[in-house]
Amino acid sequence: MKKETQIWTIRIVVAVLFLVSALAKIAKGWIPEFPFIDFSPNFAISTFEVKQLYPLGFSEGIAPYFSRTLIGIEFALGFLLLHNHYLKKITIPATIALLGIFILHLSYETFVSGNVGNCGCFGELLPMTPVEAIIKNIIAIGLLVWLWKLLAPDAKSNFWILTTVTLGCILGIFMLAPMRASSLGSTTNNINFNTINTSIDTSFVANDSNATKETSTEVKDTIKTKSVIEETIKAAEPKPTKSGYAEYYADIDKGKKIFCFFVPGCEHCRETAKELNAMRKKYKDFPEVRIIFMDEEAEKIPEFFQFVGHQFPYKIIDIIPFWTKLGSGKDTPGVVYLWNGNVMKFYDGIAEKAFNKKEFEKLVNQPYKK
């Protein structure tokens, strides 16, 4: 292969690698019906921040700036590798340095947590384990070192080309995915809560002392019996605690509840909700279902409930608070079985921890075991 062909082959391969990496970080995933990428910058970047940056210690205030800047730099390096301005002196060393930082981070992550999960290099579009990403980055560095040796010294270059492309890419990402203030602004539907009347009839027969004494005794016996029953019931239930979800539903920590994390356009979320509705119809005392939806494609909520066949009480919260409340390392659909605020079971994602209908039916119908 001719030297010039080698040079351009390496430049194109590494440039495409960076451009695809940047594009993947602003993509939601693949559209199931078609082989097209579903771009959703705010959703994808917020997901990247919560799943990749928060665990590294980035605060909610810094993460949005860092994520957009990083993606902009990846785009810029992809474009600049195809330009000759300061290619050997600045662009290639900067690209190698960035890949080196990625390798150090991924190596530490693998050492601490093992080779598990998605490294986030290609967002949610192309999941990759940390070790796979390390190998990919080492190969890229090798190609760049080879390219650096093949290249002649830089000819006359324009430094403003570098700064303009870099700043333009970064600003473009900020414009494409403008930052939104995190809020718990929510939309709720009508919720009917059942109230149990536990009052005791303490009416007395007037002007009849014997009747009064008898009634008084009956009332005391009734109170005593009620107290014994309540103590028996309490002994058969977990002690009340706070689940952390009361900010969304005030009654969530009372009795048995099912708290769900759903995305309106998620097919797996819809299937899970439909299975919960089937169980609700099957069992008379099935726990009440409460939902929080991610504010992504919220216009699909009516379509969601149409598919499910029943409208559960729901609220809508912003993307980042949604992921934060769902928990680090967890994915949708999320189903939490609560009993007096105690988390009895937490299903999430579509892998080994995914919602299991048969297991859940047994779980909600079995008595409490300490």
C-alpha positions in Angstrom: 0.0 0.0 0.0 1.3 3.4 -0.9 2.3 5.8 1.8 -0.3 8.4 0.9 -3.0 5.7 0.9 -1.9 4.5 4.3 -2.1 8.0 5.7 -5.6 8.7 4.4 -6.9 5.3 5.4 -5.8 5.9 9.1 -7.1 9.5 9.1 -10.5 8.4 7.8 -10.8 5.4 10.1 -9.9 7.3 13.3 -12.0 10.3 12.2 -15.0 8.1 11.6 -14.4 6.5 15.1 -14.6 9.9 16.8 -17.6 11.2 14.7 -19.6 8.0 15.4 -18.7 8.2 19.1 -20.0 11.8 19.2 -23.2 11.0 17.2 -23.9 8.0 19.4 -23.9 10.2 22.5 -26.8 12.3 21.1 -28.8 9.3 19.9 -31.5 7.6 21.8 -31.1 4.3 20.0 -32.2 2.4 17.0 -35.8 2.8 15.7 -37.2 -0.8 16.0 -39.3 -0.6 12.8 -36.5 0.8 10.6 -32.7 0.5 10.6 -32.4 4.2 11.4 -30.9 6.0 14.4 -33.4 7.8 16.7 -31.7 11.1 17.6 -32.8 12.7 20.8 -30.0 14.9 22.1 -31.5 16.0 25.5 -32.5 12.5 26.4 -29.2 10.9 25.2 -26.9 13.5 26.9 -28.9 13.5 30.1 -28.7 9.7 30.2 -24.9 9.9 29.5 -24.5 12.4 32.4 -26.5 10.3 34.9 -25.0 6.9 34.0 -21.4 7.9 33.2 -20.6 11.3 34.8 -22.4 11.2 38.1 -20.7 8.0 39.2 -17.4 9.8 38.5 -18.3 12.5 41.0 -19.5 15.2 38.6 -22.2 17.4 40.2 -25.5 18.2 38.6 -24.2 21.7 37.9 -21.0 20.7 36.2 -22.1 17.5 34.3 -24.2 19.3 31.6 -21.3 21.6 30.7 -18.8 18.8 30.7 -20.9 16.4 28.6 -21.7 18.9 25.9 -18.1 20.1 25.8 -16.7 16.6 25.5 -19.1 15.7 22.7 -18.2 18.9 20.9 -14.5 18.1 21.2 -15.1 14.6 19.8 -16.8 16.1 16.8 -14.0 18.6 16.4 -11.3 16.0 16.5 -13.2 13.9 13.9 -13.3 16.9 11.5 -9.8 18.1 12.2 -8.2 14.8 11.5 -9.4 15.3 7.9 -7.7 18.8 7.8 -4.0 19.4 7.3 -3.8 22.4 9.7 -1.4 21.6 12.6 -2.3 17.9 12.1 1.0 16.5 13.3 1.8 19.2 15.8 -1.5 19.6 17.6 -4.4 17.5 16.4 -2.8 14.0 16.6 -1.1 14.6 20.0 -4.4 16.0 21.3 -6.3 13.0 20.1 -3.8 10.6 21.6 -4.0 12.4 24.9 -7.8 12.2 25.0 -7.7 8.5 24.2 -5.1 8.0 26.9 -7.3 9.7 29.5 -10.2 7.4 28.4 -8.0 4.3 28.9 -6.9 5.4 32.4 -10.5 6.0 33.4 -11.7 2.7 31.9 -8.8 0.8 33.5 -9.7 2.2 36.9 -13.4 1.5 36.4 -12.6 -2.1 35.4 -10.3 -2.5 38.5 -13.0 -1.2 40.9 -16.2 -2.6 39.4 -15.1 -5.3 37.0 -15.7 -5.6 33.3 -19.5 -5.0 33.5 -21.9 -2.5 32.1 -21.7 -0.1 29.2 -18.7 2.2 29.1 -20.7 4.9 27.4 -18.1 5.4 24.6 -20.9 5.0 22.0 -23.8 6.0 24.3 -26.7 3.7 24.4 -26.5 3.2 20.6 -23.6 0.7 20.6 -23.1 -0.8 24.1 -19.5 -1.7 24.8 -17.8 -3.1 27.9 -14.9 -1.2 29.5 -12.3 -3.8 28.3 -13.7 -3.7 24.8 -13.4 0.1 24.9 -9.8 -0.1 26.2 -8.8 -2.4 23.3 -10.5 -0.1 20.8 -8.7 3.0 22.2 -5.3 1.2 22.3 -5.7 0.3 18.6 -6.7 3.8 17.8 -3.6 5.2 19.6 -1.4 2.7 17.7 -2.9 3.9 14.4 -2.3 7.5 15.3 1.3 6.9 16.3 1.8 5.2 13.0 0.2 8.1 11.2 2.4 10.6 13.1 5.5 8.8 11.9 4.3 8.6 8.3 3.4 12.3 8.1 5.9 14.9 7.0 6.3 18.1 9.2 3.2 20.4 9.0 3.2 22.8 6.1 1.9 26.3 6.6 -1.1 26.1 8.9 -3.9 28.3 10.1 -4.4 28.1 13.9 -7.8 29.8 13.5 -9.1 26.8 11.6 -8.5 24.7 14.8 -10.1 27.1 17.2 -13.1 27.9 14.9 -13.9 24.2 14.2 -13.5 23.3 17.9 -15.6 26.2 19.3 -18.1 25.8 16.5 -18.6 22.1 17.4 -18.9 22.8 21.1 -21.4 25.7 20.6 -23.3 23.5 18.1 -23.9 20.9 20.8 -25.0 23.5 23.3 -27.5 24.8 20.7 -28.7 21.3 19.7 -29.2 20.2 23.3 -29.9 23.4 25.4 -29.6 22.8 29.1 -32.9 22.7 31.0 -33.3 23.5 34.7 -34.0 20.3 36.6 -37.4 20.4 38.1 -40.0 18.1 39.5 -42.7 19.9 37.5 -45.3 17.2 37.1 -48.6 16.5 35.5 -51.0 14.4 37.4 -54.2 12.7 36.5 -57.2 12.2 38.9 -56.3 9.8 41.6 -59.0 8.2 43.7 -57.7 7.0 47.1 -59.7 4.5 49.1 -60.3 5.4 52.7 -61.2 2.8 55.3 -63.6 3.7 58.0 -62.4 2.3 61.3 -64.7 4.3 63.6 -66.5 2.5 66.4 -70.1 3.1 67.1 -70.3 4.4 70.7 -73.9 5.4 70.9 -75.6 4.7 74.2 -79.2 4.1 75.3 -80.3 7.2 77.1 -81.6 7.2 80.6 -80.8 3.6 81.1 -77.9 3.0 83.5 -77.8 -0.8 82.9 -77.8 -0.3 79.2 -75.1 2.3 79.5 -72.9 -0.1 81.5 -73.5 -2.9 79.1 -72.8 -0.8 76.1 -69.7 0.7 77.8 -68.4 -2.9 78.4 -69.1 -3.8 74.8 -67.2 -0.8 73.6 -64.2 -1.6 75.8 -64.3 -5.2 74.5 -64.6 -4.0 71.0 -61.6 -1.6 71.4 -59.6 -4.4 73.1 -60.5 -6.8 70.3 -59.6 -4.2 67.6 -56.3 -3.5 69.4 -55.4 -7.3 69.3 -56.3 -7.5 65.7 -54.2 -4.5 64.8 -51.3 -5.9 66.7 -51.6 -9.2 64.9 -51.8 -7.4 61.5 -48.8 -5.2 62.4 -46.8 -8.3 63.4 -47.5 -9.8 60.0 -46.3 -6.7 58.2 -42.9 -5.0 57.9 -42.4 -2.0 60.1 -43.2 1.3 58.4 -40.3 3.1 56.8 -39.7 5.8 54.2 -39.1 4.7 50.7 -38.0 8.1 49.4 -40.9 8.3 46.9 -43.3 10.3 49.0 -42.4 13.5 47.2 -44.4 12.0 44.3 -47.2 10.2 46.1 -48.0 11.0 49.7 -49.6 7.6 50.4 -46.8 5.5 48.7 -45.5 4.3 52.1 -48.8 3.1 53.3 -49.5 -0.6 52.8 -48.6 -2.4 49.6 -47.9 -0.3 46.6 -46.2 -0.8 43.2 -44.1 2.2 42.1 -43.1 2.2 38.4 -40.5 4.0 36.4 -41.6 4.1 32.8 -40.8 5.9 29.5 -43.9 6.6 27.4 -42.4 5.3 24.2 -40.7 2.3 25.7 -42.1 -1.0 24.3 -40.8 -3.0 27.3 -42.4 -0.5 29.7 -45.8 -0.9 27.9 -45.6 -4.6 28.1 -44.8 -4.5 31.8 -47.7 -2.1 32.5 -50.0 -4.4 30.6 -48.9 -7.4 32.7 -49.5 -5.4 35.9 -53.0 -4.5 34.6 -53.8 -8.2 33.9 -52.8 -9.0 37.5 -54.9 -6.1 38.8 -57.9 -7.7 37.1 -57.1 -11.2 38.4 -56.5 -10.4 42.0 -59.0 -8.5 44.1 -56.5 -7.2 46.7 -53.7 -6.4 44.1 -51.5 -3.5 45.3 -52.2 0.0 43.9 -50.0 1.0 41.0 -48.3 4.4 40.8 -46.3 5.6 37.9 -43.7 8.3 37.2 -43.0 8.9 33.5 -39.8 10.3 32.1 -40.4 13.6 30.3 -39.4 12.1 27.0 -42.1 11.7 24.4 -44.7 12.6 27.0 -47.2 13.0 24.2 -47.3 9.2 23.9 -48.8 8.7 27.3 -52.4 8.4 26.0 -51.2 5.8 23.5 -49.3 4.1 26.4 -52.5 3.6 28.4 -54.5 2.7 25.4 -52.1 -0.2 24.8 -52.2 -1.2 28.5 -56.0 -1.1 28.7 -56.1 0.9 31.9 -55.0 4.3 33.1 -53.0 4.2 36.3 -52.2 7.3 38.4 -49.1 8.9 37.0 -46.8 11.9 37.2 -44.2 13.2 34.7 -40.7 14.3 35.8 -37.7 15.6 34.0 -35.1 13.3 32.5 -32.3 13.7 35.0 -34.4 13.5 38.2 -36.0 10.4 36.7 -32.6 8.6 36.2 -31.4 9.9 39.5 -34.4 8.5 41.4 -34.3 5.2 39.5 -30.8 4.7 40.8 -27.3 4.3 39.5 -26.8 1.4 37.2 -30.6 0.7 36.8 -32.6 0.9 33.6 -36.2 1.0 32.5 -38.7 -0.5 32.9 -38.4 -0.1 36.7 -40.9 -1.8 39.0 -40.6 -1.4 42.8 -42.8 -3.5 45.1 -43.2 -1.5 48.4 -44.8 -2.6 51.7 -45.1 0.1 54.3 -42.3 1.9 52.5 -40.0 -1.2 52.5 -38.6 -2.2 49.2 -39.6 -5.8 48.9 -38.4 -6.2 45.3 -36.8 -3.9 42.7 -37.0 -5.0 39.0 -35.2 -2.9 36.4 -34.1 -3.2 32.8 -34.6 -6.1 30.3 -31.8 -8.4 31.4 -31.3 -10.5 34.5 -33.1 -8.1 36.8 -36.1 -7.6 34.4 -39.7 -7.8 35.6 -40.9 -11.4 36.0 -44.6 -11.8 36.0 -44.8 -15.3 37.5 -42.4 -14.5 40.3 -44.2 -11.2 41.0 -47.6 -12.9 41.3 -46.2 -15.2 44.0 -44.4 -12.4 45.7 -47.4 -10.0 46.2 -49.7 -12.9 47.4 -47.4 -14.4 49.9 -47.4 -13.3 53.6 -44.6 -11.2 55.1 -41.6 -13.1 56.4 -39.1 -11.4 58.6 
